[in-house]
């Protein structure tokens, strides 16, 4: 066994990838990512035991967040930047150790790397040796994967110059705790819930950052067709990269199309001034291999979700930036002022054909919390009259498994008096279906990216206020969520922290949950998997909100 990874929903046999990842990462890369996380645990122990002042660690704080984000599924497939990051973090760790008062430290805080073989050995060692019993290990993985999601949201907020020192303090606290083999399952569960609490704060921070810079999302129709200009396709989640690309392509004759999770960029008022923002091209991340071929132009990845390109021709048109990377693809870094120069991408675009049209029509979105609040009276009236019987939160991730057709069929078969609340790329399973509306309210309300899941929480809390309820679980809301990677893990923990019960999670439950931990989540929070479409709809429609 050269590696072990079970952080995503598509992990092999729903147990774990051992001989290369289903995502496409190599055994060597998986081990290096494990070593990077191990190094961050060492830094965290030094910060906690040494009682270091978070305010004095700005550079370390930022690099820890970037390092965590680099290890998220489908973000970076390139060994070299991971190796460089490990060396950088070991150097930072050793500098911190000189300042710390702590004496007894875990191996993660003191190990040395002198040669390449040292790194190879250590990388293969740290990710494969179980140091806890099955249940403790399971909850620790839940925490670590949640922290990776937390780092992703904090990274985006950081790019918009929004800080919250409390989040860094918690990351250090939690990562250091994963080195402690003496913690009980009960203590670890409390830490998992605190991860959810920090998730709520990070999502609120990012929401504030996005709306302060770009305005509150508005109901918007987004074209899925194409124009005749050469074009660049931008994928991922980072709106600052979208803004900078639009500015640099303005007046050049090059259009910009959004892809997958960048679709909600169209909903923000600040982006509506760009006539070079042409529309959205394609679907969820996992269809990119075929869609990049027909797009013809360059593709810019700002965050995850990269699928390793089979075609050399497609690979030659892929650019990465931020925490992303793929071997052989050009990476766009930042200058000393923090700016990015996209001129290489623009020059290449001008030499290539315009995109081929693969579909026509419009996607309607922009139903973030401010927009839905404006419709609150209308929504409340529809519920009170019986026009809307239930809301179904179907947020989360999409993926390649055939079993995810469940969500398309589920949306099609839902009764006409129900409304879907969504965020994330899960919406691509049904956001192009003609599901109609109820009294002018569309039956699919798209709040935006997975980063915008906070809006769904705010909408639920607003409905609780409107109906003067004591418990969020008394609302006529069903949670039938699909997951794929670690940001979804954080969103789940955030919902549990907020007291949301009876969440159904699919298409499979996480492989990193042990049977006992799964039972605790089921008994205490009502967590469950999915069944067949017809059986689940009957169950959900028959159940009373609790």
C-alpha positions in Angstrom: 0.0 0.0 0.0 1.7 3.2 -1.2 -0.9 5.7 0.2 -4.2 6.0 2.0 -6.7 8.7 1.3 -10.4 8.8 2.0 -11.1 12.5 2.2 -13.5 12.7 -0.8 -16.8 11.0 -1.6 -15.5 9.1 -4.6 -12.8 7.3 -2.6 -12.2 3.7 -3.9 -14.9 1.2 -2.8 -16.0 3.8 -0.3 -13.1 2.7 1.9 -10.0 4.5 0.7 -7.6 5.0 -2.2 -4.4 2.9 -1.8 -2.8 2.8 -5.2 -3.3 6.2 -6.6 -6.3 8.4 -6.1 -9.6 8.2 -7.9 -9.2 12.0 -8.2 -6.0 11.3 -10.2 -3.3 12.1 -7.7 -0.3 9.9 -7.4 0.8 7.9 -4.4 3.8 10.2 -4.0 1.6 13.3 -4.1 -0.8 11.9 -1.5 2.1 11.2 0.8 3.5 14.7 0.3 0.2 16.2 1.1 0.1 14.1 4.3 3.5 15.4 5.2 2.5 19.0 4.7 -0.5 18.5 7.0 1.8 16.8 9.5 4.1 19.8 9.4 1.1 22.1 10.1 0.3 20.0 13.1 3.8 20.6 14.4 3.5 24.3 13.9 0.2 24.3 15.7 1.6 22.5 18.7 4.4 25.0 19.0 1.9 27.9 18.8 -0.4 26.4 21.4 2.2 25.0 23.9 4.5 28.0 23.4 1.6 30.4 24.0 2.6 32.4 20.9 0.7 35.6 20.1 -1.5 35.1 17.0 -1.3 38.8 16.2 2.5 38.4 15.8 2.2 35.5 13.3 0.5 37.1 10.3 2.8 35.5 7.7 2.6 32.1 9.3 -1.2 32.4 9.7 -1.7 33.1 6.0 0.7 30.3 4.9 -1.0 27.8 7.1 -4.3 28.6 5.5 -2.8 28.4 2.0 -1.1 25.1 2.8 -4.4 23.5 4.0 -6.2 24.7 0.9 -3.5 23.1 -1.3 -4.4 19.7 0.0 -8.1 19.9 -0.8 -9.3 17.3 -3.3 -8.6 18.3 -7.0 -6.8 21.6 -6.1 -3.1 20.8 -6.8 -1.6 17.8 -8.6 1.9 19.1 -8.9 4.6 17.7 -6.5 7.0 20.6 -6.8 4.9 23.4 -5.2 3.9 20.9 -2.5 7.5 20.1 -1.8 8.4 23.8 -1.8 5.5 24.5 0.6 6.7 21.7 3.0 10.2 23.2 3.1 8.8 26.7 3.7 6.5 25.5 6.5 9.4 23.5 8.1 11.5 26.6 8.1 8.7 28.7 9.6 8.1 25.9 12.2 11.8 25.9 13.2 11.8 29.7 13.6 8.7 29.5 15.8 10.3 26.8 18.0 13.1 29.2 18.8 10.5 31.7 20.1 8.4 29.2 22.0 8.6 28.3 25.7 7.5 24.8 25.2 9.9 21.9 25.9 8.1 18.6 25.3 7.0 18.6 21.7 5.6 15.9 19.4 7.7 14.6 16.5 5.7 16.7 14.1 7.3 19.8 15.7 10.9 18.6 15.7 11.5 16.2 12.8 14.2 17.3 10.3 14.5 17.0 6.5 18.1 17.0 5.2 17.8 15.1 1.9 15.2 14.1 -0.6 15.2 10.6 0.7 14.4 12.0 4.2 11.3 13.7 2.8 10.2 10.6 0.9 10.6 8.4 4.0 8.8 10.9 6.3 6.0 11.5 3.8 5.3 7.8 3.5 5.4 7.4 7.2 3.2 10.1 8.6 0.0 9.3 6.7 -0.1 5.6 7.2 0.5 4.8 10.9 -2.7 4.7 13.0 -2.0 6.3 16.4 -5.6 6.2 17.8 -8.4 3.8 18.1 -10.8 3.6 15.2 -13.4 6.0 16.6 -11.0 8.7 17.8 -9.2 8.5 14.5 -12.5 8.9 12.7 -13.5 12.1 14.5 -10.0 13.5 14.1 -10.3 13.0 10.4 -13.7 14.7 10.5 -12.1 17.6 12.2 -9.1 17.8 9.8 -11.2 17.6 6.7 -13.5 20.3 8.2 -10.5 22.5 8.9 -9.4 22.1 5.3 -12.9 23.5 4.3 -12.5 26.2 6.9 -9.2 27.2 5.4 -10.7 27.4 2.0 -13.3 29.9 3.1 -10.7 31.9 5.1 -8.4 32.0 2.0 -11.1 33.6 -0.1 -11.9 36.2 2.7 -8.2 36.9 3.0 -8.0 37.7 -0.7 -10.6 40.3 0.0 -8.6 41.6 3.0 -11.0 40.3 5.6 -9.4 38.9 8.7 -10.6 37.1 11.9 -7.8 36.1 14.3 -10.2 33.7 16.1 -10.2 31.4 13.1 -6.4 31.1 13.1 -6.4 30.4 16.8 -8.9 27.6 16.4 -7.0 26.1 13.5 -3.9 25.8 15.7 -5.9 24.5 18.6 -7.6 21.8 16.5 -4.6 20.7 14.6 -2.5 20.4 17.8 -5.3 18.4 19.4 -5.1 15.8 16.6 -1.6 14.9 17.9 -3.0 14.2 21.3 -3.7 10.4 21.7 -5.2 11.0 25.2 -8.3 12.8 24.1 -11.6 11.0 24.6 -14.2 10.6 21.9 -16.5 13.0 23.8 -13.8 15.7 23.9 -13.1 15.2 20.2 -16.9 15.5 19.4 -16.9 18.9 21.2 -13.9 19.9 19.0 -15.8 18.8 15.9 -18.8 21.0 16.9 -16.4 23.9 17.5 -15.1 23.3 13.9 -18.7 23.8 12.8 -19.0 27.0 14.9 -15.8 28.4 13.2 -17.3 27.4 9.9 -20.3 29.6 10.5 -18.1 32.5 11.4 -15.8 32.0 8.4 -18.8 31.7 6.0 -20.3 34.9 7.5 -16.9 36.6 7.1 -16.7 35.6 3.4 -20.3 36.6 2.8 -19.5 40.1 4.3 -16.3 40.3 2.2 -18.0 39.4 -1.1 -21.0 41.6 -0.7 -18.9 44.6 0.6 -16.8 44.4 -2.5 -19.3 43.3 -5.2 -22.7 44.1 -3.8 -25.6 41.8 -2.8 -26.4 39.1 -5.5 -29.4 39.9 -7.6 -31.8 37.7 -9.5 -30.0 37.2 -12.8 -30.5 35.3 -16.1 -27.2 33.9 -17.4 -26.8 32.9 -21.0 -25.5 29.4 -21.8 -24.9 30.2 -25.4 -21.7 31.6 -27.0 -20.6 34.6 -29.0 -18.1 34.7 -31.9 -15.2 36.2 -30.1 -12.1 34.4 -28.8 -12.6 33.6 -25.1 -11.2 32.5 -21.8 -12.9 30.1 -19.5 -12.5 30.8 -15.7 -13.2 28.0 -13.3 -13.0 27.6 -9.5 -14.4 29.9 -6.8 -12.2 33.0 -6.3 -14.0 36.2 -7.3 -11.0 38.4 -7.0 -9.4 36.4 -9.9 -12.6 36.8 -11.9 -12.5 40.6 -11.3 -8.9 40.9 -12.3 -9.3 38.8 -15.5 -12.3 40.9 -16.5 -10.4 44.1 -16.0 -7.4 42.9 -18.0 -9.5 41.5 -20.9 -11.7 44.7 -21.1 -11.4 46.2 -24.6 -9.2 43.4 -25.9 -11.9 41.6 -28.0 -11.6 38.6 -25.7 -14.7 37.4 -23.9 -14.7 35.7 -20.5 -17.1 32.8 -19.7 -17.6 31.3 -16.2 -17.5 27.6 -15.6 -18.9 25.4 -12.9 -18.7 27.1 -9.5 -17.8 30.5 -11.0 -21.3 30.8 -12.4 -22.6 32.9 -9.4 -20.1 35.6 -10.4 -22.8 36.8 -12.8 -25.2 37.5 -9.9 -23.1 40.2 -8.3 -23.9 43.8 -9.4 -20.2 44.8 -9.6 -19.6 42.3 -12.5 -22.6 43.4 -14.6 -20.6 46.4 -15.9 -18.3 44.1 -17.9 -19.7 43.5 -21.4 -16.9 41.0 -21.9 -18.5 38.7 -19.3 -20.3 36.6 -22.0 -22.1 33.9 -20.1 -21.6 30.5 -18.5 -20.1 27.6 -20.4 -20.7 24.0 -19.5 -21.7 22.2 -16.4 -20.2 20.9 -13.1 -16.5 20.3 -12.8 -16.4 16.6 -13.7 -17.6 17.3 -17.3 -14.7 19.5 -18.0 -12.6 17.0 -20.0 -15.1 17.1 -22.9 -16.3 20.7 -22.5 -12.7 22.1 -22.5 -12.2 20.5 -25.9 -15.2 22.3 -27.4 -14.4 25.6 -25.7 -11.2 26.0 -27.8 -9.8 28.8 -25.7 -7.6 29.0 -22.6 -8.9 27.8 -19.2 -7.9 29.5 -15.9 -8.3 27.5 -12.6 -8.5 29.7 -9.6 -9.1 27.0 -7.0 -10.2 23.4 -7.0 -11.8 21.5 -9.0 -9.2 20.3 -11.6 -9.7 17.0 -13.4 -6.3 15.7 -14.8 -6.5 16.4 -18.5 -6.0 13.4 -20.8 -5.4 15.5 -23.9 -2.1 17.2 -24.3 -3.8 19.9 -26.4 -6.2 20.7 -23.6 -3.4 20.7 -21.1 -1.5 23.3 -23.2 -4.5 25.6 -22.7 -4.8 25.2 -18.9 -3.4 27.9 -16.6 -3.4 27.7 -12.8 -3.2 30.4 -10.1 -3.5 30.6 -6.3 -3.3 27.3 -4.6 -3.9 25.3 -7.8 -1.3 23.4 -9.9 -0.9 20.8 -12.5 2.3 19.5 -14.0 3.1 21.1 -17.4 0.5 23.8 -17.0 1.6 27.5 -16.6 1.1 28.9 -13.2 0.3 32.6 -12.7 1.7 34.0 -9.5 1.4 37.4 -7.9 3.7 40.3 -8.1 5.0 42.1 -4.9 1.9 44.3 -4.9 -0.3 41.1 -5.0 -1.5 41.6 -8.6 -1.6 38.9 -11.3 -0.6 39.3 -14.9 -3.0 37.4 -17.2 -1.4 38.7 -20.4 -0.1 35.3 -21.4 -3.6 33.9 -21.2 -5.1 36.8 -23.2 -2.4 36.5 -25.9 -3.1 32.8 -26.3 -6.8 33.4 -26.5 -6.4 35.7 -29.4 -4.7 32.9 -31.4 -7.5 30.4 -30.9 -11.0 29.8 -32.2 -14.1 31.0 -30.5 -16.0 28.5 -28.4 -18.3 25.9 -30.0 -21.8 26.2 -28.8 -22.9 23.1 -26.8 -26.2 24.5 -25.5 -28.5 27.5 -25.5 -30.8 29.0 -23.0 -30.7 30.8 -19.6 -29.8 29.9 -16.1 -31.6 31.9 -13.4 -29.8 32.5 -10.0 -29.0 35.1 -7.5 -31.2 34.0 -4.6 -28.7 34.8 -1.8 -30.1 35.8 1.6 -30.6 39.5 0.8 -32.6 38.7 -2.3 -34.8 36.1 -0.5 -35.3 38.4 2.4 -36.8 40.9 -0.1 -39.2 38.2 -1.1 -39.9 37.0 2.5 -43.5 38.3 2.7 -44.3 36.6 -0.6 -42.7 33.4 0.4 -44.4 33.4 3.8 -47.8 34.0 2.2 -47.2 31.1 -0.2 -46.4 28.8 2.7 -49.4 30.0 4.8 -51.8 29.5 1.8 -50.4 26.0 1.2 -49.0 26.9 -2.2 -45.6 25.9 -0.9 -45.7 22.8 1.2 -42.0 22.2 1.7 -38.5 23.5 1.0 -35.8 21.1 0.0 -32.2 22.1 0.7 -30.3 20.3 -2.0 -27.0 22.1 -1.8 -23.5 20.7 -2.0 -21.3 19.1 -4.6 -21.7 17.2 -7.8 -19.5 14.3 -8.9 -18.9 11.6 -11.5 -20.7 8.7 -10.0 -23.8 7.4 -11.9 -25.6 7.3 -8.5 -25.8 11.1 -8.5 -28.5 10.8 -11.1 -30.6 10.3 -8.0 -30.6 14.1 -7.5 -31.8 14.9 -11.0 -34.6 12.3 -10.7 -35.4 13.6 -7.2 -35.8 17.2 -8.5 -38.0 16.0 -11.4 -40.3 14.0 -9.2 -40.7 16.4 -6.3 -44.3 17.6 -6.0 -45.0 20.9 -7.8 -45.8 22.6 -4.4 -42.2 22.3 -3.2 -39.2 24.6 -3.7 -35.5 23.7 -3.9 -32.9 25.8 -2.1 -29.4 25.2 -3.5 -25.8 26.3 -3.5 -22.7 24.7 -4.9 -22.2 22.7 -8.1 -24.9 20.2 -7.0 -27.3 22.5 -8.7 -26.0 21.4 -12.1 -28.0 18.2 -11.6 -31.3 20.2 -12.0 -30.7 23.9 -12.6 -31.4 23.6 -16.4 -34.6 21.7 -15.9 -37.9 23.5 -16.5 -39.4 23.0 -13.0 -41.6 26.1 -13.2 -42.5 28.5 -10.4 -45.1 29.0 -7.6 -46.8 32.3 -7.6 -43.8 33.9 -9.4 -41.3 32.2 -7.1 -38.9 29.9 -9.1 -38.9 26.3 -7.8 -35.1 26.4 -7.8 -33.6 29.2 -5.7 -29.8 29.2 -6.3 -27.9 31.1 -3.6 -24.5 30.7 -5.4 -21.3 28.8 -4.8 -20.7 26.2 -2.1 -18.9 29.2 -0.5 -22.4 30.8 -0.3 -24.0 28.1 1.8 -24.2 30.6 4.6 -27.1 32.2 2.6 -29.1 29.0 3.0 -28.6 29.2 6.8 -29.6 32.8 6.9 -32.7 32.0 4.8 -33.7 29.3 7.3 -33.2 31.6 10.2 -35.3 34.3 8.5 -38.1 31.9 7.9 -37.9 30.8 11.6 -38.3 34.5 12.6 -41.2 35.1 10.1 -43.1 32.1 11.4 -42.2 32.9 15.0 -40.9 29.4 15.7 -38.6 28.4 18.6 -36.7 25.7 16.7 -35.2 25.8 13.2 -36.3 22.2 12.9 -39.9 23.2 13.1 -39.7 24.7 9.6 -41.0 22.8 6.6 -37.5 22.3 5.4 -35.9 19.0 4.4 -32.1 18.7 4.0 -31.1 16.3 1.3 -27.5 17.2 0.6 -24.9 15.8 -1.7 -21.2 16.0 -0.8 -17.9 15.4 -2.5 -15.0 17.3 -0.8 -13.9 19.0 2.4 -15.8 22.3 2.1 -18.9 20.2 2.2 -17.6 18.5 5.4 -17.3 21.9 7.0 -20.8 23.0 5.9 -22.2 19.8 7.5 -20.5 20.5 10.7 -21.8 24.1 10.6 -25.3 22.9 10.2 -24.9 20.5 13.1 -23.5 23.3 15.3 -26.6 25.4 14.4 -28.8 22.6 15.6 -30.1 21.4 12.3 -31.3 17.8 12.5 -32.3 15.0 10.2 -29.9 15.8 7.4 -29.7 13.2 4.6 -26.3 12.9 3.0 -25.4 11.2 -0.2 -24.8 9.6 -2.5 -22.8 7.7 0.2 -21.8 8.5 3.7 -18.2 9.5 4.3 -15.8 6.5 4.4 -13.8 8.2 7.2 -16.8 7.8 9.6 -16.4 4.6 11.7 -19.5 2.6 12.4 -19.7 3.9 16.0 -19.2 7.5 15.0 -21.9 7.1 12.3 -24.2 5.7 14.9 -23.6 8.6 17.2 -24.3 11.1 14.4 -27.5 9.2 13.6 -28.7 8.9 17.2 -27.9 12.5 18.2 -28.4 14.4 15.0 -30.5 12.2 12.8 -27.9 12.0 10.1 -28.9 9.4 7.5 -28.0 8.3 3.9 -30.3 8.3 0.9 -32.5 5.5 -0.4 -34.5 5.4 -3.7 -36.0 8.6 -5.1 -39.6 7.5 -4.7 -39.2 6.1 -1.2 -37.4 9.2 -0.1 -39.9 11.6 -1.5 -42.7 9.7 0.2 -40.9 9.8 3.5 -40.0 13.5 3.3 -43.4 14.6 2.2 -45.1 12.5 4.9 -42.8 13.7 7.7 -43.7 16.7 9.9 -41.1 19.4 10.5 -39.6 18.8 13.9 
